Amino acid sequence: MAGRGFTVKKRWDNPVEHAMPAEARVPAEVRLGAVAVRPATVLAPMAGVTDTVFRRFIRHASLFSHAELGVNADLASHISESRSGAPDSMGDSQSSVGETQIDASITNAQSGCGLIMTEFTSADGLSRMRETKRRRYLTFYEDEHPIAAQLFGSNPETLADAARIVEETGFDTVDLNLGCPAKRVVGSNGGSGLLRDLPRIGEIFHAIRKAVTIPFTVKFRMGWNESQIVCVELARMAEAEGLNGLALHARTREQGYSGQAQWNWIAAVKEAVRLPVIGNGDVRTPEDAAAMVAETGCDAVMIGRAAPANPWIFRQIAQYTATGRYEKPTTEDRYQMIRAYFEMLMAEAEATKDLPRDARMGDPVGKMKQFATWFTHGVPGGAKLRSAIYHARYGADVLSEVERFFVARMEAGESAEPEIDAESEDAARAFADAALVCD
Ligand SMILES: Cc1cc2nc3c(=O)[nH]c(=O)nc-3n(C[C@H](O)[C@H](O)[C@H](O)COP(=O)(O)O)c2cc1C
């Protein structure tokens, strides 16, 4: 796009003058056992969203910012280099993936996302699955480290077996899901269903802790409902059983995604334990992240729904922490970003097309449509683009609709920055509702 003559503007003059006060700074590091998470920001697990392509996309998202690199780096080509040894078995996915051209620690610092997590994975399923299917659920690439695998289930022994598989596969940490509100999960006592059975949670903590040596964390909601808040007790149990950290989504199961996350409960949990506490719920901007740290004293901040709409958020938090200001993506940045994500999806589909069906990447065109929908909500004119994309049959058609949309905006000098309006609020709600069927 450089040839099209778009200009790049710096958004501030002397950022160092605006450094954040210490109490509102997202920490530079949090340690989950032996694993250092730098900076202390985490991409929340999101079923249907945080697959290997999306996770790597977030890790590399910084390449789509103009200011520091001064170039329009081609993310997709970097990624395809890192993926050149596409796995043909679980073990190979760890050992034979080609050399990445992007040093993971540098990339972390650039993107500002210290830890990424898989979508939640059924422990029952994992222990029953054929090797090929496990591969699809547990595939990750070298440039994803540090990475956590999240499990859900209700049987302590099955969960312990699944945690062993996670450890053998090479994940850096294993996480237990006690938050998912989906009926199918809760119905079999998994996810937030377990919040009504603390003794069972104690058994599960114990069994998983005994089964693995990698750091073990838990992600949970405050409780089943307002009259059964268990998060402080649960945090103490986690500490007593030797877990290495916890993440609290500060809502009850009954709340689903409605209302506001109640950060005061994150503060209460932080007060109660010495374990690292990761705060989660309703962080949409760098300002929110700073406010969460200031209000709760949490050791790290986890971000879910804001990431697909604004993949730069982790980097923006890092900038805001350091300088009190952050860059906003230009229309060109947004265009490059969506295009690169699509190219990554198609590259992954191509790289896995000869694998057994279970191990192949799912429908890339469906994913492109889904992502384009989140990414353009609130963007002026986005509804028209979404409708065109909805009717597209092939990946190339989606790409050309996206190109048409963004190039027209750039040539007209119009912004593609989302405006928070009724439409984007509706989209946020629809996205959250998707989580209620998050399996
Ligand atoms: C589409 C979607 C899927 C989700 N899937 C999971 C999941 O697999 N495991 C989990 O622990 N939480 C899951 N969540 C919850 C998020 O991890 C996070 O706790 C929640 O969205 C609140 O954070 P946010 O306000 O930053 O979005 C999901 C949320 C969404 C929107």
The ligand as an SDF file (V2000), in Angstrom:
LIG
                    3D

 31 33  0  0  0  0  0  0  0  0999 V2000
  -17.0660  -16.1010   21.8690 C   0  0  0  0  0  0  0  0  0  0  0  0
  -16.5460  -16.3470   23.2590 C   0  0  0  0  0  0  0  0  0  0  0  0
  -16.0470  -17.5950   23.6040 C   0  0  0  0  0  0  0  0  0  0  0  0
  -15.5460  -17.8320   24.8970 C   0  0  0  0  0  0  0  0  0  0  0  0
  -14.9930  -19.0490   25.1850 N   0  0  0  0  0  0  0  0  0  0  0  0
  -14.3870  -19.2430   26.3900 C   0  0  0  0  0  0  0  0  0  0  0  0
  -13.6340  -20.4170   26.6610 C   0  0  0  0  0  0  0  0  0  0  0  0
  -13.5030  -21.3210   25.8280 O   0  0  0  0  0  0  0  0  0  0  0  0
  -13.0660  -20.5480   27.8980 N   0  0  0  0  0  0  0  0  0  0  0  0
  -13.1740  -19.5690   28.8590 C   0  0  0  0  0  0  0  0  0  0  0  0
  -12.6300  -19.7140   29.9550 O   0  0  0  0  0  0  0  0  0  0  0  0
  -13.8630  -18.4440   28.6120 N   0  0  0  0  0  0  0  0  0  0  0  0
  -14.4360  -18.2450   27.3980 C   0  0  0  0  0  0  0  0  0  0  0  0
  -15.0480  -17.0580   27.1370 N   0  0  0  0  0  0  0  0  0  0  0  0
  -15.0160  -15.9940   28.1500 C   0  0  0  0  0  0  0  0  0  0  0  0
  -13.7810  -15.0950   27.9600 C   0  0  0  0  0  0  0  0  0  0  0  0
  -12.5960  -15.8180   28.1310 O   0  0  0  0  0  0  0  0  0  0  0  0
  -13.8050  -13.9270   28.9730 C   0  0  0  0  0  0  0  0  0  0  0  0
  -13.7860  -14.4540   30.2680 O   0  0  0  0  0  0  0  0  0  0  0  0
  -15.0440  -13.0520   28.8320 C   0  0  0  0  0  0  0  0  0  0  0  0
  -15.3190  -12.7670   27.4770 O   0  0  0  0  0  0  0  0  0  0  0  0
  -14.9050  -11.7550   29.6260 C   0  0  0  0  0  0  0  0  0  0  0  0
  -13.8130  -11.0300   29.1880 O   0  0  0  0  0  0  0  0  0  0  0  0
  -13.9810   -9.7470   28.1840 P   0  0  0  0  0  0  0  0  0  0  0  0
  -14.9200   -8.8070   28.8570 O   0  0  0  0  0  0  0  0  0  0  0  0
  -12.6030   -9.1960   28.0510 O   0  0  0  0  0  0  0  0  0  0  0  0
  -14.5490  -10.2730   26.9150 O   0  0  0  0  0  0  0  0  0  0  0  0
  -15.5740  -16.8080   25.8720 C   0  0  0  0  0  0  0  0  0  0  0  0
  -16.0930  -15.5650   25.5290 C   0  0  0  0  0  0  0  0  0  0  0  0
  -16.5510  -15.3000   24.2500 C   0  0  0  0  0  0  0  0  0  0  0  0
  -17.0980  -13.9470   23.9170 C   0  0  0  0  0  0  0  0  0  0  0  0
  1  2  1  0
  2  3  1  0
  2 30  2  0
  3  4  2  0
  4  5  1  0
  4 28  1  0
  5  6  2  0
  6  7  1  0
  6 13  1  0
  7  8  2  0
  7  9  1  0
  9 10  1  0
 10 11  2  0
 10 12  1  0
 12 13  2  0
 13 14  1  0
 14 15  1  0
 14 28  1  0
 15 16  1  0
 16 17  1  0
 16 18  1  0
 18 19  1  0
 18 20  1  0
 20 21  1  0
 20 22  1  0
 22 23  1  0
 23 24  1  0
 24 25  2  0
 24 26  1  0
 24 27  1  0
 28 29  2  0
 29 30  1  0
 30 31  1  0
M  END
$$$$
